[in-house]
Amino acid sequence: MFNALQERLDAVFDRFRGSKTLSEEQVGEGLREIRLALLEADVNFKVVKTFVGRIRERAVGAEVSEALNPGQQIIKIVNEELVTILGEQSAPLDLGSASPAVVMMAGLQGAGKTTASGKLAKYLKAKGRQPLLVACDLQRPAAVKQLKVLGERIDVPVYAPKLEGDPVEVAQNAIAEAKRLNCGVVIVDTAGRTNVDEEMMQQAADIKAAVNPIETLFVIDAMIGQEAVNVAKAFQEAVDFTGVILSKLDGDARGGAALSVAEVTGRPIKFASVGEKLDEFEAFHPDRMAGRILGMGDVLTLIEKAEEVYEEGQREEQAEKLIKGEFTLEDFLNQLQSVKQMGPIGKLLEMIPGMGKAMKEAQAEVDEDDLKRIEAIIQSMTLEERRNPKILNGKRKKRVAKGCGRSSQEINELLRSYEEMRKMMKNLGPMLGGMGMGGGGGGMLGQAKAARQLQKAMAGGEGDLMEQLAAMNAGDPMSGMPGMGGPSGGGAGPRRNKKVPKRKKKKRR
């Protein structure tokens, strides 16, 4: 969603990187570009004015550090001010000690309340809670059925005694139903309209008065733009919500709502819906979102996603094998399947810090279908062949190719890429081990402390690291990865390996 904004801000930062000083004139020019970029992203103009004013005050004031070059200084200030307008601190859901704890959902029709209710229920269930979904949207004919379908998919009970009538009565009776089912959280899905009106607001206020929710969450479409501010203010006056859920953050619109609603209402963004699937729903962290917007990635969320998929022992074992160059095609298949569980490859690449334009180019080359083809090829091999690919002779390769519907050339390409990657990781092993990225140090994916230091450094705190990451931008981060479009790319991109000329045999005299 923030690709256009990120590109505009990158262009602004590039202007400063070549300068040795940070003059007031340079700051003024840069801030004009930042202002235009934010306005084009549909950020509320009052928010833009406040944001730019704070950056100006800091950039030309006493805060300018001699330890950082102008580019790093501007990135640091913009990052910190972005975090401020996004809410400064993470605000987790506060369910208190009451049982059942009631969470009420509010918002316009089409904002994604019903889907967000299902996603929140799945999220809480994964945290060990037992939620109950309550269908109080009796205005939209398909809302009750939609909630029932969502409940079945995530195995969560749904209280939907009627398709029409008084939603306040349904909400009140749901408390007794939750106690009967021993559910600790009640999620109330309320009705919406295409526009704000008094009847809808009064109904939402009546439901809130009847069930006394511990949390009232305002669901807003992140693609709504400037209108987000007016809608948010109207709901704040009517139901005084305690937090915000941003929906449709995976869209291709300009996303100004995400950068406006917290600053205008003073209420924190608690969750973000980042995709259509029910598990594409995550807690909102202002610092991480600012990092994504500025192209710094989001390594902590990437680690959390990995930890959900990998068990602790498995992480250390796989990292140890990878560093020693001992991992097999069977290990690679397991890794591939685990990565797929973490989400679409493109979204995972966006979370990797410091890759800049090179990462965007690599992301464009990555095709999910290529990963499926790799998976099919490996699954067509026997267990012995996966563990020892060297035994794959011509006859075996033909059998594998026939089993997965691919050509023998593609089999050879995958094996060549795998062997190159194995050798590369074996050569890098001692260095990575010395950096504490192998087993015994918590595993490559378990270095949360180091990740936090990396995030901090990338905000401008460490000049050397910023220069290293800038140098990485000139390279290809996906080089050598099977199916990722690098050398021996397994089909995702053209091969870029240079052919080594064969030596001519000398004739004997």
Legacy VTK file of the C-alpha trace (Angstrom):
# vtk DataFile Version 3.0
C-alpha trace
ASCII
DATASET POLYDATA
POINTS 509 float
0.000 0.000 0.000
2.814 2.424 0.822
4.992 1.697 -2.227
4.366 5.066 -3.894
4.995 6.970 -0.661
8.141 4.950 -0.008
9.517 5.744 -3.477
8.865 9.459 -3.038
10.551 9.519 0.363
13.518 7.536 -1.001
13.989 10.220 -3.650
14.004 12.906 -0.940
16.564 11.014 1.152
18.796 10.524 -1.900
19.156 14.304 -2.182
20.690 14.485 1.277
22.989 11.474 1.056
25.529 13.211 -1.143
25.722 16.336 1.012
28.252 16.991 3.759
26.114 19.517 5.639
22.432 19.987 6.442
21.489 23.560 5.550
18.157 25.233 6.213
17.628 25.629 2.463
18.166 21.893 1.877
15.758 21.050 4.677
13.150 23.373 3.186
13.389 21.722 -0.235
13.241 18.247 1.259
10.244 19.092 3.426
8.331 20.413 0.423
8.811 17.057 -1.267
7.806 15.183 1.905
4.680 17.358 2.224
3.663 16.625 -1.377
4.342 12.901 -0.937
2.111 12.719 2.150
-0.694 14.763 0.573
-0.611 12.528 -2.510
-0.885 9.537 -0.145
-4.175 11.059 1.129
-2.845 11.863 4.587
-5.018 14.492 6.286
-3.621 17.966 5.542
-3.648 18.998 9.234
-1.632 15.912 10.113
0.806 16.717 7.288
1.226 20.289 8.541
1.966 19.126 12.093
4.291 16.365 10.901
6.351 18.607 8.607
6.522 21.325 11.254
8.011 18.946 13.807
10.599 17.674 11.313
11.610 21.239 10.393
12.056 22.194 14.028
14.282 19.202 14.715
16.252 19.188 11.457
17.408 22.810 11.628
17.662 22.967 15.395
20.155 21.782 17.963
19.356 18.105 17.423
21.474 17.819 14.273
24.165 15.274 15.112
27.739 15.447 13.854
27.947 11.641 14.057
25.439 11.196 11.218
25.534 12.386 7.657
22.565 14.468 6.398
20.822 11.498 4.792
20.996 9.432 7.969
19.925 12.413 10.070
16.803 13.077 7.985
15.872 9.379 7.919
16.248 9.215 11.700
14.036 12.272 12.290
11.371 11.246 9.751
11.295 7.728 11.206
10.788 8.999 14.761
8.071 11.460 13.714
6.286 8.757 11.702
6.263 6.603 14.816
4.745 9.540 16.722
1.834 10.120 14.321
1.188 6.365 14.143
0.665 6.247 17.902
4.197 6.077 19.413
3.679 2.934 21.500
2.101 -0.432 20.731
-1.270 -0.816 22.456
-2.197 -4.477 23.012
-5.786 -5.548 23.516
-6.739 -5.067 27.171
-9.275 -7.741 28.162
-8.897 -7.194 31.879
-9.920 -9.837 34.408
-13.663 -9.939 33.742
-15.121 -13.095 32.231
-16.511 -12.896 29.699
-14.714 -9.808 28.413
-16.765 -8.047 25.741
-15.177 -6.567 22.612
-17.480 -4.490 20.411
-16.735 -3.846 16.720
-17.917 -0.617 15.075
-17.485 0.995 11.672
-19.045 1.735 8.315
-20.562 -0.933 6.104
-17.898 -2.349 3.811
-15.038 -1.457 6.152
-14.550 -5.141 6.967
-16.074 -5.430 10.456
-17.408 -8.956 10.069
-14.181 -10.282 8.577
-12.164 -8.431 11.242
-14.356 -10.053 13.908
-13.484 -13.498 12.553
-9.785 -12.646 12.308
-9.747 -11.288 15.860
-11.449 -14.465 17.095
-8.808 -16.606 15.365
-6.040 -14.399 16.773
-7.377 -14.688 20.340
-7.911 -18.430 19.997
-4.257 -18.827 18.998
-3.390 -16.945 22.206
-5.258 -19.513 24.298
-8.578 -17.650 24.648
-12.000 -19.097 23.863
-14.017 -16.447 21.959
-17.712 -16.295 21.066
-18.778 -14.423 17.932
-22.094 -12.555 18.197
-24.092 -11.549 15.115
-25.623 -8.147 15.874
-25.506 -6.872 12.302
-29.156 -7.434 11.475
-29.247 -4.715 8.791
-27.195 -6.462 6.111
-28.931 -9.701 4.996
-25.743 -11.733 4.465
-23.889 -10.536 7.590
-25.222 -13.253 9.924
-24.506 -16.011 7.411
-21.013 -14.614 6.770
-20.217 -14.660 10.487
-21.454 -18.257 10.776
-19.233 -19.328 7.881
-16.225 -17.614 9.476
-16.990 -19.293 12.798
-17.055 -22.726 11.153
-13.742 -22.110 9.391
-11.918 -21.188 12.595
-13.896 -23.551 14.854
-15.323 -20.770 17.032
-18.976 -20.758 18.250
-21.304 -18.109 16.803
-24.355 -16.772 18.622
-26.897 -15.800 15.953
-30.441 -16.417 17.246
-32.190 -14.202 14.666
-31.773 -12.662 11.232
-33.743 -9.503 11.999
-35.085 -7.621 14.978
-33.450 -5.856 17.905
-29.637 -6.266 17.979
-29.466 -4.858 21.532
-31.429 -7.867 22.816
-29.127 -10.253 20.937
-26.063 -8.596 22.469
-27.488 -8.817 25.999
-28.432 -12.488 25.654
-24.984 -13.287 24.244
-23.394 -12.702 27.660
-25.425 -15.541 29.194
-24.634 -17.744 26.180
-20.898 -17.079 26.621
-21.083 -18.124 30.274
-22.984 -21.284 29.303
-20.324 -22.197 26.722
-17.501 -21.159 29.065
-16.211 -18.571 26.559
-13.896 -15.944 28.002
-14.281 -13.327 25.234
-17.407 -12.069 23.455
-16.866 -10.351 20.093
-19.931 -8.340 19.035
-20.240 -7.615 15.299
-22.480 -4.555 14.897
-24.274 -3.073 11.886
-22.952 -0.337 9.640
-24.146 1.944 6.862
-22.492 3.194 3.723
-22.467 6.632 5.352
-22.569 7.920 8.918
-26.183 8.455 10.083
-27.923 9.054 13.412
-29.808 5.733 13.448
-26.621 3.680 13.073
-24.784 5.700 15.703
-27.668 5.422 18.156
-27.870 1.664 17.661
-24.136 1.305 18.280
-24.414 3.466 21.412
-27.352 1.364 22.712
-25.440 -1.894 22.213
-22.445 -0.450 24.007
-24.591 0.667 26.945
-26.226 -2.781 27.134
-23.049 -4.931 27.175
-20.490 -2.474 28.620
-17.556 -3.652 26.442
-14.057 -3.512 27.852
-12.784 -2.690 24.352
-14.629 -0.897 21.528
-12.707 -1.273 18.275
-13.322 1.030 15.333
-12.713 -0.801 12.033
-11.674 1.520 9.222
-10.817 0.816 5.602
-7.197 1.905 5.093
-8.067 2.884 1.509
-10.704 5.455 2.489
-8.332 8.423 2.298
-9.205 11.925 3.565
-12.726 10.883 4.613
-11.142 8.680 7.282
-10.758 11.661 9.609
-14.445 12.672 9.463
-15.671 9.098 9.908
-13.285 8.480 12.826
-14.375 11.667 14.592
-18.078 10.768 14.181
-17.594 7.310 15.706
-15.424 8.713 18.470
-18.204 11.097 19.512
-20.894 8.387 19.305
-19.221 5.333 20.911
-15.855 6.652 22.154
-13.848 3.724 20.796
-10.744 2.539 22.627
-8.733 1.395 19.610
-8.604 1.079 15.837
-8.357 -1.848 13.432
-6.970 -0.963 10.003
-8.424 -3.213 7.318
-7.288 -3.769 3.721
-3.678 -2.744 4.246
-2.830 -5.099 1.378
-4.653 -2.876 -1.104
-2.994 -0.712 -3.740
-4.630 2.576 -2.689
-2.719 5.418 -1.091
-3.298 4.504 2.564
-3.631 7.960 4.103
-6.025 6.661 6.764
-3.225 4.683 8.377
-1.184 7.851 8.840
-4.088 10.053 9.998
-6.495 8.266 12.304
-4.259 7.802 15.369
-2.989 11.398 15.284
-6.479 12.889 14.840
-8.405 10.772 17.362
-5.713 10.147 19.950
-6.741 6.485 20.000
-4.163 3.780 19.226
-4.204 1.473 16.223
-4.324 -1.986 17.797
-4.528 -4.342 14.826
-3.943 -4.351 11.073
-5.524 -6.659 8.520
-2.786 -7.282 5.957
-4.496 -9.751 3.606
-7.670 -11.625 2.779
-6.818 -14.815 4.661
-8.010 -15.178 8.250
-4.472 -15.486 9.600
-3.310 -12.306 7.817
-4.067 -10.224 10.872
-1.435 -8.846 13.214
-0.922 -6.586 16.197
-0.012 -3.053 15.127
3.384 -1.655 16.092
3.989 2.013 15.137
7.766 1.617 14.980
7.545 -1.426 12.724
5.040 0.224 10.384
7.259 3.309 10.141
10.150 0.999 9.236
8.125 -0.568 6.430
7.112 2.823 5.040
10.735 4.003 4.995
11.978 0.758 3.449
13.765 -0.389 6.603
11.820 -3.630 6.703
10.226 -5.237 9.726
12.583 -7.895 10.998
10.824 -8.359 14.349
7.494 -9.270 12.722
9.399 -11.609 10.393
10.968 -13.294 13.429
7.570 -13.624 15.131
6.090 -15.218 12.016
9.008 -17.650 11.868
8.622 -18.539 15.535
4.959 -19.376 14.939
5.978 -21.876 12.260
9.268 -23.278 13.582
9.712 -25.043 16.888
12.738 -23.952 18.961
14.724 -27.156 18.442
13.880 -27.213 14.761
15.138 -23.639 14.288
18.522 -24.400 15.842
18.903 -27.680 13.983
18.089 -26.139 10.595
20.377 -23.136 11.202
23.225 -25.477 12.187
22.744 -27.598 9.064
22.536 -24.551 6.841
25.752 -23.036 8.180
27.656 -26.329 7.944
26.390 -26.903 4.418
24.894 -30.243 5.461
21.242 -29.583 4.667
19.616 -31.886 2.118
16.837 -31.455 -0.421
14.518 -32.916 2.208
15.536 -30.102 4.592
15.065 -27.598 1.786
11.551 -28.926 1.115
10.681 -28.603 4.811
12.031 -25.036 4.819
10.043 -24.189 1.702
6.804 -25.517 3.194
7.439 -23.635 6.437
8.084 -20.386 4.581
4.811 -20.822 2.682
3.002 -21.065 6.019
4.463 -17.701 7.034
2.671 -15.952 4.165
3.206 -14.867 0.551
6.870 -14.592 -0.412
6.427 -11.007 -1.608
5.200 -9.860 1.798
8.016 -11.647 3.580
10.587 -9.951 1.330
9.139 -6.562 2.257
10.054 -7.247 5.890
13.742 -7.848 5.190
15.637 -4.665 6.105
18.182 -2.767 4.109
17.485 -4.236 0.684
16.004 -1.154 -0.998
15.602 -1.170 -4.752
17.438 -4.479 -5.184
14.817 -6.167 -3.000
11.985 -4.660 -5.043
13.545 -6.000 -8.223
14.024 -9.418 -6.633
10.446 -9.358 -5.386
9.198 -8.663 -8.898
11.088 -11.713 -10.156
9.752 -14.083 -7.502
6.824 -16.145 -8.742
4.822 -18.248 -6.290
4.295 -20.784 -9.096
8.059 -21.320 -9.312
8.083 -22.347 -5.663
5.275 -24.784 -6.344
7.260 -26.302 -9.203
10.312 -26.728 -6.979
8.136 -28.362 -4.349
6.640 -30.732 -6.931
10.088 -31.752 -8.202
11.433 -32.574 -4.735
8.248 -34.407 -3.740
8.636 -36.624 -6.821
11.970 -37.887 -5.497
12.361 -40.819 -3.152
13.454 -40.201 0.438
16.902 -41.570 -0.400
17.244 -39.204 -3.373
16.244 -36.175 -1.295
18.831 -37.020 1.347
21.561 -37.821 -1.162
20.932 -35.998 -4.466
24.241 -37.293 -5.869
22.614 -40.646 -6.671
20.272 -38.963 -9.157
21.511 -40.381 -12.460
19.911 -39.892 -15.856
17.371 -42.698 -15.391
16.270 -41.420 -11.973
15.962 -37.843 -13.268
13.674 -39.005 -16.093
11.463 -40.750 -13.535
11.331 -37.635 -11.330
10.573 -35.426 -14.344
7.735 -37.703 -15.410
6.336 -37.794 -11.869
6.120 -34.003 -11.503
5.392 -33.103 -15.106
8.584 -31.086 -15.549
11.563 -31.471 -17.880
14.886 -33.118 -17.059
16.524 -29.747 -17.720
14.511 -28.208 -14.867
15.603 -31.045 -12.579
19.235 -30.356 -13.449
18.720 -26.631 -12.913
17.312 -27.166 -9.424
20.107 -29.569 -8.461
22.736 -27.132 -9.730
21.193 -24.264 -7.764
20.915 -26.390 -4.658
24.573 -27.432 -4.883
25.737 -23.838 -5.378
23.676 -22.669 -2.421
24.989 -25.507 -0.232
28.606 -24.658 -1.084
28.029 -20.940 -0.554
26.514 -21.476 2.903
29.316 -23.870 3.820
31.899 -21.199 2.908
29.998 -18.558 4.888
29.491 -20.921 7.824
32.511 -19.905 9.953
31.692 -16.208 9.538
28.006 -16.645 10.394
28.870 -18.847 13.350
31.212 -16.166 14.651
28.382 -13.649 14.418
26.271 -15.821 16.709
23.867 -16.801 13.941
24.233 -20.532 14.261
23.086 -23.088 16.776
23.924 -22.490 20.412
23.179 -18.778 20.004
19.434 -19.240 19.822
19.396 -19.977 16.078
19.367 -17.545 13.194
15.695 -16.799 13.649
15.901 -16.455 17.410
18.170 -13.420 17.532
15.445 -11.003 18.634
17.842 -8.894 20.666
20.175 -8.467 17.719
17.183 -7.670 15.520
16.134 -4.843 17.791
19.647 -3.437 17.668
19.507 -3.671 13.875
16.195 -1.784 13.755
17.645 0.920 15.999
20.802 1.179 13.918
18.841 1.465 10.705
16.958 4.460 12.077
20.256 6.317 11.819
22.096 5.360 14.973
25.029 3.541 13.363
26.738 5.133 10.382
28.863 2.098 9.519
25.844 -0.199 9.329
23.928 2.285 7.178
26.846 2.356 4.730
27.016 -1.454 4.662
23.302 -1.698 3.948
23.608 0.921 1.221
26.345 -1.180 -0.352
24.065 -4.222 -0.184
21.510 -2.315 -2.271
23.870 -2.454 -5.210
23.896 -6.264 -5.149
21.316 -8.978 -5.695
20.056 -10.214 -2.291
18.436 -13.283 -3.815
21.553 -14.389 -5.685
22.056 -18.118 -5.640
18.697 -19.010 -4.082
16.913 -21.836 -5.910
13.882 -20.526 -7.740
14.522 -16.916 -6.723
15.736 -15.468 -9.987
19.428 -15.287 -9.077
22.189 -17.293 -10.654
20.846 -20.756 -11.401
17.482 -19.389 -10.447
15.486 -22.573 -10.870
13.121 -21.022 -13.389
12.123 -17.801 -11.611
14.495 -15.693 -13.671
17.123 -15.890 -16.363
20.445 -17.540 -15.599
23.234 -15.022 -15.300
26.150 -17.409 -14.825
29.022 -16.895 -17.221
30.163 -19.989 -19.044
33.675 -21.047 -18.133
35.645 -21.764 -21.314
37.036 -25.266 -21.565
40.790 -25.695 -21.643
42.186 -26.940 -24.906
44.140 -30.155 -24.653
47.731 -29.917 -25.786
48.751 -32.250 -28.581
51.502 -34.661 -27.761
54.629 -34.372 -29.858
LINES 1 510
509 0 1 2 3 4 5 6 7 8 9 10 11 12 13 14 15 16 17 18 19 20 21 22 23 24 25 26 27 28 29 30 31 32 33 34 35 36 37 38 39 40 41 42 43 44 45 46 47 48 49 50 51 52 53 54 55 56 57 58 59 60 61 62 63 64 65 66 67 68 69 70 71 72 73 74 75 76 77 78 79 80 81 82 83 84 85 86 87 88 89 90 91 92 93 94 95 96 97 98 99 100 101 102 103 104 105 106 107 108 109 110 111 112 113 114 115 116 117 118 119 120 121 122 123 124 125 126 127 128 129 130 131 132 133 134 135 136 137 138 139 140 141 142 143 144 145 146 147 148 149 150 151 152 153 154 155 156 157 158 159 160 161 162 163 164 165 166 167 168 169 170 171 172 173 174 175 176 177 178 179 180 181 182 183 184 185 186 187 188 189 190 191 192 193 194 195 196 197 198 199 200 201 202 203 204 205 206 207 208 209 210 211 212 213 214 215 216 217 218 219 220 221 222 223 224 225 226 227 228 229 230 231 232 233 234 235 236 237 238 239 240 241 242 243 244 245 246 247 248 249 250 251 252 253 254 255 256 257 258 259 260 261 262 263 264 265 266 267 268 269 270 271 272 273 274 275 276 277 278 279 280 281 282 283 284 285 286 287 288 289 290 291 292 293 294 295 296 297 298 299 300 301 302 303 304 305 306 307 308 309 310 311 312 313 314 315 316 317 318 319 320 321 322 323 324 325 326 327 328 329 330 331 332 333 334 335 336 337 338 339 340 341 342 343 344 345 346 347 348 349 350 351 352 353 354 355 356 357 358 359 360 361 362 363 364 365 366 367 368 369 370 371 372 373 374 375 376 377 378 379 380 381 382 383 384 385 386 387 388 389 390 391 392 393 394 395 396 397 398 399 400 401 402 403 404 405 406 407 408 409 410 411 412 413 414 415 416 417 418 419 420 421 422 423 424 425 426 427 428 429 430 431 432 433 434 435 436 437 438 439 440 441 442 443 444 445 446 447 448 449 450 451 452 453 454 455 456 457 458 459 460 461 462 463 464 465 466 467 468 469 470 471 472 473 474 475 476 477 478 479 480 481 482 483 484 485 486 487 488 489 490 491 492 493 494 495 496 497 498 499 500 501 502 503 504 505 506 507 508
